[in-house]
Amino acid sequence: MGGFGTKFLADGVSSGAWEISLVWLAATAAAAVVGLVSEMTALQSRSAIRVFPVVLVVQIVVAVLLAPLLAGEDWSPDPFVLALLGVSLAVVAAGTRALAGADAVEATIAG
C-alpha cells in the first residue's frame, strides 16, 4: 500500500489535484502506521531473520500482482512472458525461503 499510495500521491500532486493528493497522503500514512505496528508486533514474538523474509516476499509479490489493476501497468499478453513472470515470482519466494532456512542462519539463531 505504501508504494502504491506514494505513486498515487505523486500523480495527484503533479496533476494539481490537491484534494486527492491529501486523501492519498492520509491513506499512505495510515497504511505505514498499520504496517509498522504489524511488523513490530511480529518482531516481538519472532526474530528478525524470520519476520523480514515474509515481509519482503509479500511486498514484492503483492506489488507485482496488483500493479496492472491499481497502477495501470501493462503486461505483455505473450504467454511465455507471463509464465516467466510467474516463475520469477516463485523464484523470489523460494530463494528467500531457502536463504532464511539455511544452516548458517539456523546456527546464528541458535547461537
C-alpha positions as protocol buffer text, in pm:
chain_id: "A"
residue {
  index: 1
  type: MET
  ca { x: 0 y: 0 z: 0 }
}
residue {
  index: 2
  type: GLY
  ca { x: 285 y: 235 z: 79 }
}
residue {
  index: 3
  type: GLY
  ca { x: 434 y: 212 z: -269 }
}
residue {
  index: 4
  type: PHE
  ca { x: 104 y: 248 z: -450 }
}
residue {
  index: 5
  type: GLY
  ca { x: -11 y: 528 z: -219 }
}
residue {
  index: 6
  type: THR
  ca { x: 309 y: 719 z: -281 }
}
residue {
  index: 7
  type: LYS
  ca { x: 268 y: 677 z: -656 }
}
residue {
  index: 8
  type: PHE
  ca { x: -92 y: 798 z: -648 }
}
residue {
  index: 9
  type: LEU
  ca { x: 6 y: 1088 z: -421 }
}
residue {
  index: 10
  type: ALA
  ca { x: 279 y: 1193 z: -665 }
}
residue {
  index: 11
  type: ASP
  ca { x: 36 y: 1163 z: -957 }
}
residue {
  index: 12
  type: GLY
  ca { x: -213 y: 1385 z: -774 }
}
residue {
  index: 13
  type: VAL
  ca { x: 48 y: 1646 z: -690 }
}
residue {
  index: 14
  type: SER
  ca { x: 188 y: 1653 z: -1044 }
}
residue {
  index: 15
  type: SER
  ca { x: -161 y: 1699 z: -1191 }
}
residue {
  index: 16
  type: GLY
  ca { x: -257 y: 1966 z: -937 }
}
residue {
  index: 17
  type: ALA
  ca { x: -536 y: 1759 z: -779 }
}
residue {
  index: 18
  type: TRP
  ca { x: -465 y: 1873 z: -424 }
}
residue {
  index: 19
  type: GLU
  ca { x: -775 y: 1723 z: -263 }
}
residue {
  index: 20
  type: ILE
  ca { x: -698 y: 1377 z: -399 }
}
residue {
  index: 21
  type: SER
  ca { x: -334 y: 1425 z: -301 }
}
residue {
  index: 22
  type: LEU
  ca { x: -436 y: 1487 z: 60 }
}
residue {
  index: 23
  type: VAL
  ca { x: -655 y: 1176 z: 59 }
}
residue {
  index: 24
  type: TRP
  ca { x: -365 y: 968 z: -72 }
}
residue {
  index: 25
  type: LEU
  ca { x: -130 y: 1126 z: 180 }
}
residue {
  index: 26
  type: ALA
  ca { x: -363 y: 1027 z: 465 }
}
residue {
  index: 27
  type: ALA
  ca { x: -416 y: 676 z: 325 }
}
residue {
  index: 28
  type: THR
  ca { x: -42 y: 624 z: 277 }
}
residue {
  index: 29
  type: ALA
  ca { x: 33 y: 746 z: 628 }
}
residue {
  index: 30
  type: ALA
  ca { x: -236 y: 519 z: 775 }
}
residue {
  index: 31
  type: ALA
  ca { x: -102 y: 220 z: 582 }
}
residue {
  index: 32
  type: ALA
  ca { x: 251 y: 298 z: 702 }
}
residue {
  index: 33
  type: VAL
  ca { x: 135 y: 305 z: 1063 }
}
residue {
  index: 34
  type: VAL
  ca { x: -55 y: -24 z: 1026 }
}
residue {
  index: 35
  type: GLY
  ca { x: 246 y: -184 z: 855 }
}
residue {
  index: 36
  type: LEU
  ca { x: 487 y: -59 z: 1120 }
}
residue {
  index: 37
  type: VAL
  ca { x: 269 y: -180 z: 1407 }
}
residue {
  index: 38
  type: SER
  ca { x: 220 y: -523 z: 1249 }
}
residue {
  index: 39
  type: GLU
  ca { x: 593 y: -564 z: 1182 }
}
residue {
  index: 40
  type: MET
  ca { x: 684 y: -452 z: 1535 }
}
residue {
  index: 41
  type: THR
  ca { x: 427 y: -694 z: 1676 }
}
residue {
  index: 42
  type: ALA
  ca { x: 576 y: -978 z: 1471 }
}
residue {
  index: 43
  type: LEU
  ca { x: 927 y: -883 z: 1585 }
}
residue {
  index: 44
  type: GLN
  ca { x: 818 y: -916 z: 1948 }
}
residue {
  index: 45
  type: SER
  ca { x: 740 y: -1285 z: 1902 }
}
residue {
  index: 46
  type: ARG
  ca { x: 989 y: -1387 z: 1632 }
}
residue {
  index: 47
  type: SER
  ca { x: 1343 y: -1300 z: 1533 }
}
residue {
  index: 48
  type: ALA
  ca { x: 1408 y: -1054 z: 1253 }
}
residue {
  index: 49
  type: ILE
  ca { x: 1550 y: -1329 z: 1034 }
}
residue {
  index: 50
  type: ARG
  ca { x: 1208 y: -1497 z: 1046 }
}
residue {
  index: 51
  type: VAL
  ca { x: 999 y: -1181 z: 1003 }
}
residue {
  index: 52
  type: PHE
  ca { x: 1192 y: -995 z: 733 }
}
residue {
  index: 53
  type: PRO
  ca { x: 1176 y: -1262 z: 458 }
}
residue {
  index: 54
  type: VAL
  ca { x: 798 y: -1284 z: 489 }
}
residue {
  index: 55
  type: VAL
  ca { x: 763 y: -905 z: 476 }
}
residue {
  index: 56
  type: LEU
  ca { x: 998 y: -881 z: 178 }
}
residue {
  index: 57
  type: VAL
  ca { x: 828 y: -1151 z: -29 }
}
residue {
  index: 58
  type: VAL
  ca { x: 478 y: -1023 z: 45 }
}
residue {
  index: 59
  type: GLN
  ca { x: 575 y: -670 z: -55 }
}
residue {
  index: 60
  type: ILE
  ca { x: 731 y: -783 z: -382 }
}
residue {
  index: 61
  type: VAL
  ca { x: 472 y: -1040 z: -489 }
}
residue {
  index: 62
  type: VAL
  ca { x: 165 y: -837 z: -395 }
}
residue {
  index: 63
  type: ALA
  ca { x: 301 y: -522 z: -562 }
}
residue {
  index: 64
  type: VAL
  ca { x: 383 y: -704 z: -884 }
}
residue {
  index: 65
  type: LEU
  ca { x: 49 y: -886 z: -899 }
}
residue {
  index: 66
  type: LEU
  ca { x: -159 y: -576 z: -824 }
}
residue {
  index: 67
  type: ALA
  ca { x: 36 y: -337 z: -1048 }
}
residue {
  index: 68
  type: PRO
  ca { x: -186 y: -390 z: -1355 }
}
residue {
  index: 69
  type: LEU
  ca { x: -504 y: -343 z: -1153 }
}
residue {
  index: 70
  type: LEU
  ca { x: -402 y: -49 z: -937 }
}
residue {
  index: 71
  type: ALA
  ca { x: -123 y: 133 z: -1117 }
}
residue {
  index: 72
  type: GLY
  ca { x: -218 y: 77 z: -1481 }
}
residue {
  index: 73
  type: GLU
  ca { x: 93 y: -125 z: -1557 }
}
residue {
  index: 74
  type: ASP
  ca { x: 77 y: -302 z: -1890 }
}
residue {
  index: 75
  type: TRP
  ca { x: 193 y: -661 z: -1916 }
}
residue {
  index: 76
  type: SER
  ca { x: 266 y: -836 z: -2240 }
}
residue {
  index: 77
  type: PRO
  ca { x: -13 y: -1075 z: -2341 }
}
residue {
  index: 78
  type: ASP
  ca { x: 252 y: -1323 z: -2455 }
}
residue {
  index: 79
  type: PRO
  ca { x: 202 y: -1645 z: -2251 }
}
residue {
  index: 80
  type: PHE
  ca { x: 578 y: -1701 z: -2237 }
}
residue {
  index: 81
  type: VAL
  ca { x: 636 y: -1361 z: -2079 }
}
residue {
  index: 82
  type: LEU
  ca { x: 354 y: -1417 z: -1828 }
}
residue {
  index: 83
  type: ALA
  ca { x: 492 y: -1762 z: -1743 }
}
residue {
  index: 84
  type: LEU
  ca { x: 836 y: -1609 z: -1697 }
}
residue {
  index: 85
  type: LEU
  ca { x: 688 y: -1351 z: -1461 }
}
residue {
  index: 86
  type: GLY
  ca { x: 518 y: -1626 z: -1259 }
}
residue {
  index: 87
  type: VAL
  ca { x: 838 y: -1829 z: -1244 }
}
residue {
  index: 88
  type: SER
  ca { x: 1033 y: -1520 z: -1139 }
}
residue {
  index: 89
  type: LEU
  ca { x: 795 y: -1452 z: -850 }
}
residue {
  index: 90
  type: ALA
  ca { x: 816 y: -1817 z: -745 }
}
residue {
  index: 91
  type: VAL
  ca { x: 1197 y: -1799 z: -756 }
}
residue {
  index: 92
  type: VAL
  ca { x: 1194 y: -1488 z: -536 }
}
residue {
  index: 93
  type: ALA
  ca { x: 971 y: -1663 z: -281 }
}
residue {
  index: 94
  type: ALA
  ca { x: 1160 y: -1994 z: -291 }
}
residue {
  index: 95
  type: GLY
  ca { x: 1501 y: -1826 z: -284 }
}
residue {
  index: 96
  type: THR
  ca { x: 1406 y: -1616 z: 14 }
}
residue {
  index: 97
  type: ARG
  ca { x: 1275 y: -1925 z: 191 }
}
residue {
  index: 98
  type: ALA
  ca { x: 1594 y: -2118 z: 112 }
}
residue {
  index: 99
  type: LEU
  ca { x: 1819 y: -1840 z: 238 }
}
residue {
  index: 100
  type: ALA
  ca { x: 1614 y: -1785 z: 555 }
}
residue {
  index: 101
  type: GLY
  ca { x: 1625 y: -2157 z: 629 }
}
residue {
  index: 102
  type: ALA
  ca { x: 1995 y: -2204 z: 554 }
}
residue {
  index: 103
  type: ASP
  ca { x: 2212 y: -2384 z: 808 }
}
residue {
  index: 104
  type: ALA
  ca { x: 2418 y: -2069 z: 870 }
}
residue {
  index: 105
  type: VAL
  ca { x: 2103 y: -1877 z: 959 }
}
residue {
  index: 106
  type: GLU
  ca { x: 1983 y: -2157 z: 1185 }
}
residue {
  index: 107
  type: ALA
  ca { x: 2323 y: -2162 z: 1358 }
}
residue {
  index: 108
  type: THR
  ca { x: 2315 y: -1787 z: 1408 }
}
residue {
  index: 109
  type: ILE
  ca { x: 1968 y: -1800 z: 1559 }
}
residue {
  index: 110
  type: ALA
  ca { x: 2064 y: -2088 z: 1787 }
}
residue {
  index: 111
  type: GLY
  ca { x: 2380 y: -1908 z: 1899 }
}
